[in-house]
Amino acid sequence: MIGLLSISSYICFTRLNFSLIIKLHVLLCLNISMMNNSYKPNTFARVWKFAEVTCVPKDGDAGNPCSNRPISLLPVLSKVNERLAHRQFVTFLDNNNKLSQFQSGNRKYHSTETALLSVTDDLLKA
């Protein structure tokens, strides 16, 4: 779950007017509530599922459809929610020793490079 700082800490660290601070606090509370509530019934806000697809030109003629690659731009809050869910899930797996010691993907301080080094080391020892 995500926590909030007290409203007084907002006031201490910013010089914005009080009404703007209250509005930001309300928006933050609503967003946090929406994200936390999306975990309970295993639902994802419908507006977070829609992406804007845009074309980014590769090398070559930008007018040629084959020279463009599609990119989907997701809403920022969907990416924030995805990142928070990922962090909670990986923390749960780490704390409960549910990941294999050989698992490299989705682990902190592990990458394809560490997996490759492990395999290379095992081959050299054999």
C-alpha positions in Angstrom: 0.0 0.0 0.0 1.1 3.5 -0.6 1.3 6.1 2.2 0.8 9.8 2.3 2.8 12.6 3.8 0.9 14.9 6.1 -0.5 18.1 4.6 1.7 20.2 6.9 4.8 18.7 5.3 3.6 19.9 1.9 3.2 23.4 3.3 6.6 23.4 4.8 8.4 22.5 1.7 6.6 24.5 -0.9 5.6 28.1 -1.4 2.4 27.4 -3.3 -0.8 28.9 -2.1 -2.9 26.9 0.4 -5.9 26.2 -2.0 -3.6 24.7 -4.6 -1.9 22.5 -2.0 -5.3 21.3 -0.8 -6.3 20.4 -4.4 -3.1 18.6 -5.0 -3.5 16.7 -1.8 -7.1 15.6 -2.8 -5.9 14.5 -6.2 -3.0 12.6 -4.7 -5.4 10.9 -2.2 -7.8 10.0 -5.0 -5.0 8.5 -7.2 -3.6 6.5 -4.3 -7.0 5.2 -3.4 -7.7 4.3 -7.0 -4.4 2.4 -7.2 -4.8 0.6 -3.9 -8.4 -0.3 -4.7 -7.3 -1.8 -8.1 -5.3 -4.4 -6.3 -8.2 -5.7 -4.2 -10.7 -7.0 -6.8 -7.9 -7.6 -9.4 -9.2 -4.9 -11.7 -7.4 -2.3 -13.7 -9.0 1.1 -14.5 -10.5 1.0 -18.0 -9.0 4.4 -18.9 -5.6 3.1 -18.1 -5.9 0.3 -20.7 -6.1 2.6 -23.8 -2.9 3.6 -25.5 -2.2 6.2 -28.1 -0.4 4.6 -31.0 2.0 6.8 -32.9 4.6 6.1 -35.6 8.3 6.7 -35.2 10.3 6.7 -38.4 13.2 4.3 -38.7 16.2 5.1 -41.0 15.0 5.8 -44.5 11.9 7.4 -46.0 9.5 8.6 -43.3 6.7 8.6 -45.9 7.0 4.8 -46.5 4.9 2.9 -44.0 7.5 0.1 -43.9 10.0 2.6 -42.6 7.9 3.5 -39.5 7.5 1.5 -36.3 4.5 1.9 -34.1 4.9 3.0 -30.4 2.0 2.8 -27.9 1.9 5.6 -25.4 0.2 4.5 -22.2 -1.2 6.8 -19.6 1.3 7.8 -16.9 -0.9 6.5 -14.0 -1.1 3.1 -15.6 2.7 2.9 -15.7 3.0 4.1 -12.1 0.4 1.5 -11.0 2.2 -1.2 -13.0 5.5 -0.3 -11.4 4.0 -0.3 -7.9 2.4 -3.7 -8.4 5.6 -5.1 -9.8 7.6 -3.8 -6.8 5.1 -5.3 -4.3 5.1 -8.7 -6.2 8.8 -9.0 -6.4 9.2 -8.0 -2.7 6.7 -10.7 -1.8 8.6 -13.3 -3.8 12.0 -12.3 -2.4 10.7 -12.1 1.2 9.1 -15.6 1.0 12.0 -17.2 -1.0 9.7 -18.1 -3.9 12.3 -17.3 -6.6 15.0 -19.8 -7.7 18.6 -18.8 -7.0 19.1 -19.1 -10.7 16.3 -16.6 -11.6 17.8 -13.5 -13.2 14.8 -11.7 -14.7 12.8 -9.3 -12.6 15.3 -9.3 -9.8 17.2 -6.5 -8.3 21.0 -6.6 -9.0 20.4 -9.5 -11.5 20.3 -9.2 -15.3 21.0 -11.2 -18.4 24.6 -10.2 -17.9 24.8 -11.9 -14.5 22.9 -15.0 -15.9 25.5 -15.2 -18.8 28.4 -14.9 -16.4 26.9 -17.7 -14.2 26.5 -20.0 -17.2 30.0 -19.2 -18.5 31.5 -19.8 -15.1 29.7 -23.1 -14.8 31.0 -24.2 -18.3 34.5 -23.2 -17.4 34.4 -25.2 -14.1 33.0 -28.3 -15.9 
